[in-house]
Amino acid sequence: MRVLGIEGTAWAASAALYDDAEDTVFIESDPYQPDSGGIHPREAAEHMGEAIPQVIQRVLNHAAETADGEGRAVDAAPNEYGIDAVAFSRGPGLGPCLRTVGTAARAAAQSLGVPLVGVNHMVAHLEIGRHQSGFDSPVCLNASGANAHLLGFHNGRYRVLGETMDTGVGNALDKFTRHIGWSHPGGPKVEEAADDGEFIDLPYVVKGMDFSFSGIMSAAKQAADDGEAIEDICFSLQEHVFGMLTEVAERALSLTATDELVLGGGVGQNERLQEMLRTMCAERGADFHVPEPRFLRDNAGMIAVLGAKQFAVGDTLAIEASTVDPNFRPDQVPVTWRVDEQS
Ligand code: ATP
């Protein structure tokens, strides 16, 4: 089976081809880079409008070149690309981007003559980690730009075990770097500057299974305005913010009696966050998996892989029912591809 995946929830205009016979994922992406400030939804949607047709075309070219692959006869496929379904991100994300990309996905499915599959972007972050690790039923820490939460499977759904009470973790870092005049995205720049920093006290807010970043971001901005060394603020931001995420991830493992953790989302590329989680897992005897970087940041590969699982169990969408949802929560998704598992 081959699935064309399409992703465009915020900044990454991305298309991918997943081939389940060979378990290969081919990804083509074109990132939106704001001239100044953070992501402007209208500009990002304009970027999607220009870039999505191009990345889809590049993936289709690759699909045509490889259509007659192992165990597959192209004349038996619905189209010359050997593509059986089109999967796209229905949300969560920026409304203008989602609508643009949803239109492209519907058009692609119709012109290829194949079913459409609607994928939840945050569940895809989890599932690519489960797919790559071979873990059975892991807890997932999704640490991305607009989100930060822990997910665990229970009674046919991915339940939100804990989450940010305000901003996403990457957005929080990006707001701080914007304040001090650094260009978007700020997360990688915080990681680099943290190498030369020393610890200073900042607010640390965990309430049960939830956490908050707004207080620490205000304090970090204030510290910068007061002349504190930027390297020290960056180092301390990482220690506090990633400490919060690691504490709640450990509690999620403990409360669900799970010994598998996967990481998802663009902030998951941060080596200090990975190190904290790896140490925590090692200390409690849990297995830890970090997907390849190309699957951590927003990408259509994870959409194609989850789309294939959904397609395999007939979880497809009628075109007229394929509206997008900027607030699509992971626990709204019936996990059809794990039907045999009740908990
Ligand atoms: P979502 O999955 O919530 O839609 P998103 O669209 O913002 O997220 P992602 O690619 O998951 O996209 O994450 C982007 C975020 O990751 C940005 O906020 C960026 O600053 C942050 N980021 C990228 N690399 C690093 C890093 N090395 N350290 C910390 N943060 C990072």
Residues whose N, C-alpha, C, O or C-beta is under 5 A from the ligand:
A	BS01	ATP	T9 A10 W11 P92 S144 G145 A146 N147 G170 N171 D174 P185 G186 G187 P188 E191 G265 G266 V267 Q269 N270 L296 R297 D298
